[in-house]
Amino acid sequence: MSTKSTLASGPNFQLYTDLFDHAGVYLEMAGVKFESSNDWVKVAIPFPIWEVVRQYAAVDLSMADKTDKEIWQMVESEVDHRIKRYAQAKEHEKSLVSMAGSLVYGAADTSREEQIVNGLDYYTELRERQSKIKLGILELQRLQRQSEGS
């Protein structure tokens, strides 16, 4: 099973993120000019590919500015909703309902407290990751403005 999540693609390119690799966005292209060495690469991105790729926001920063209280409220609400859906599910649906959200919260039939702890851990770490990305973007924008002013 692939862990790639495609953002945009065409006959000779794919722009994607990897669900388990939070390092960035990947662009694979075939049949394009490139130069590389051990620590450097230069790729000629054809204009049609560039125009398609630049339309897609590659990074979700929706959690970057959330407060602890906002994360707590969101997690608590989602856990309560999961528990309710699980309780209302027919017996043959329970395993499927339990799987939804299990990567974040664990199984829907675990305790409310355990699901909340799992959710808080996940979203707090996500907020930290997104905050670092946001700071990196702001720093690059600052440097860009500085170089334009020189």
C-alpha positions as CSV (number, residue, x, y, z in Angstrom):
1,M,0.0,0.0,0.0
2,S,1.4,3.4,-1.0
3,T,1.7,6.1,1.5
4,K,1.8,8.8,-1.2
5,S,-1.0,11.4,-1.2
6,T,-1.1,13.0,-4.6
7,L,-1.6,16.7,-4.8
8,A,-1.3,17.0,-8.6
9,S,-0.2,14.7,-11.4
10,G,0.1,14.4,-15.1
11,P,1.6,12.0,-17.7
12,N,5.2,12.9,-16.7
13,F,4.9,14.2,-13.1
14,Q,3.5,13.7,-9.7
15,L,3.4,16.2,-6.8
16,Y,2.7,14.4,-3.5
17,T,3.2,14.2,0.2
18,D,4.0,11.0,2.1
19,L,1.7,10.2,4.9
20,F,4.5,9.0,7.2
21,D,7.2,11.5,6.1
22,H,6.6,15.0,7.2
23,A,9.7,16.5,5.6
24,G,8.0,18.2,2.8
25,V,6.4,17.8,-0.6
26,Y,7.9,15.7,-3.4
27,L,7.9,16.3,-7.1
28,E,8.7,13.4,-9.4
29,M,9.2,14.2,-13.0
30,A,10.2,12.0,-16.0
31,G,11.9,13.2,-19.2
32,V,13.2,16.6,-17.8
33,K,16.6,18.1,-17.7
34,F,18.5,18.0,-14.4
35,E,22.0,18.4,-12.9
36,S,23.0,17.0,-9.5
37,S,25.9,16.3,-7.2
38,N,26.1,14.8,-3.7
39,D,24.4,17.7,-2.0
40,W,22.8,19.7,-4.8
41,V,20.2,19.2,-7.5
42,K,18.9,21.5,-10.2
43,V,15.7,20.4,-12.1
44,A,14.2,22.2,-15.0
45,I,10.5,22.3,-14.3
46,P,8.6,22.8,-17.6
47,F,6.1,25.7,-17.5
48,P,3.0,23.5,-18.0
49,I,4.0,21.4,-14.9
50,W,4.8,24.6,-12.9
51,E,1.4,26.1,-13.7
52,V,-0.4,23.0,-12.5
53,V,1.8,22.5,-9.4
54,R,1.7,26.1,-8.2
55,Q,-2.1,25.9,-7.9
56,Y,-1.9,23.5,-5.0
57,A,-1.3,24.5,-1.4
58,A,1.1,21.9,-0.2
59,V,1.0,22.5,3.5
60,D,-1.8,22.4,5.9
61,L,-1.2,24.9,8.7
62,S,-4.6,24.8,10.2
63,M,-3.3,23.6,13.6
64,A,-0.3,26.0,13.8
65,D,-2.0,28.7,15.9
66,K,-4.4,26.6,17.9
67,T,-4.2,27.0,21.7
68,D,-4.1,24.1,24.1
69,K,-7.7,24.9,25.0
70,E,-8.8,24.8,21.4
71,I,-7.1,21.5,20.8
72,W,-8.6,20.1,24.0
73,Q,-12.1,21.2,23.0
74,M,-11.7,19.8,19.4
75,V,-10.4,16.4,20.7
76,E,-13.0,16.1,23.4
77,S,-15.8,16.8,20.8
78,E,-14.4,14.3,18.3
79,V,-13.9,11.6,20.9
80,D,-17.5,12.1,22.1
81,H,-18.8,11.9,18.6
82,R,-16.8,8.7,17.9
83,I,-18.1,7.0,21.1
84,K,-21.6,8.0,20.2
85,R,-21.3,6.7,16.6
86,Y,-19.8,3.4,17.9
87,A,-22.5,2.9,20.4
88,Q,-25.2,3.5,17.8
89,A,-23.6,1.3,15.2
90,K,-25.1,-2.1,14.4
91,E,-23.0,-5.0,15.5
92,H,-21.7,-5.9,12.0
93,E,-20.7,-2.2,11.6
94,K,-18.8,-1.7,14.8
95,S,-15.4,-2.8,13.6
96,L,-15.5,-0.5,10.6
97,V,-16.8,2.4,12.8
98,S,-14.0,1.7,15.3
99,M,-11.4,2.0,12.6
100,A,-12.4,5.5,11.6
101,G,-10.0,7.8,13.4
102,S,-8.1,5.0,15.1
103,L,-4.7,6.2,13.9
104,V,-5.2,9.3,15.9
105,Y,-7.4,8.2,18.8
106,G,-7.1,4.4,19.0
107,A,-10.0,2.1,18.7
108,A,-13.5,3.6,19.4
109,D,-14.2,1.0,22.1
110,T,-11.3,2.1,24.3
111,S,-11.9,4.4,27.2
112,R,-12.8,8.1,26.6
113,E,-9.9,9.2,28.6
114,E,-7.4,7.1,26.6
115,Q,-8.8,8.4,23.3
116,I,-8.5,11.9,24.6
117,V,-4.9,11.4,25.7
118,N,-4.1,9.9,22.3
119,G,-5.8,12.7,20.4
120,L,-4.1,15.4,22.5
121,D,-0.7,13.8,21.9
122,Y,-1.3,13.6,18.2
123,Y,-2.7,17.1,17.7
124,T,-0.1,18.8,20.0
125,E,2.7,17.2,18.0
126,L,1.0,18.2,14.7
127,R,0.7,21.8,16.0
128,E,4.4,21.8,16.8
129,R,5.3,20.5,13.4
130,Q,3.0,23.0,11.6
131,S,4.3,25.8,13.8
132,K,7.9,25.0,12.8
133,I,6.9,25.0,9.1
134,K,5.1,28.3,9.5
135,L,8.1,29.9,11.1
136,G,10.3,28.6,8.3
137,I,8.0,30.1,5.7
138,L,7.9,33.4,7.6
139,E,11.7,33.4,7.8
140,L,12.1,32.7,4.1
141,Q,9.6,35.5,3.3
142,R,11.6,37.9,5.5
143,L,14.9,37.0,3.8
144,Q,13.2,37.4,0.4
145,R,12.0,40.9,1.3
146,Q,15.4,41.7,2.6
147,S,17.1,40.6,-0.7
148,E,14.6,42.5,-2.8
149,G,15.3,45.7,-0.7
150,S,19.1,45.4,-1.3
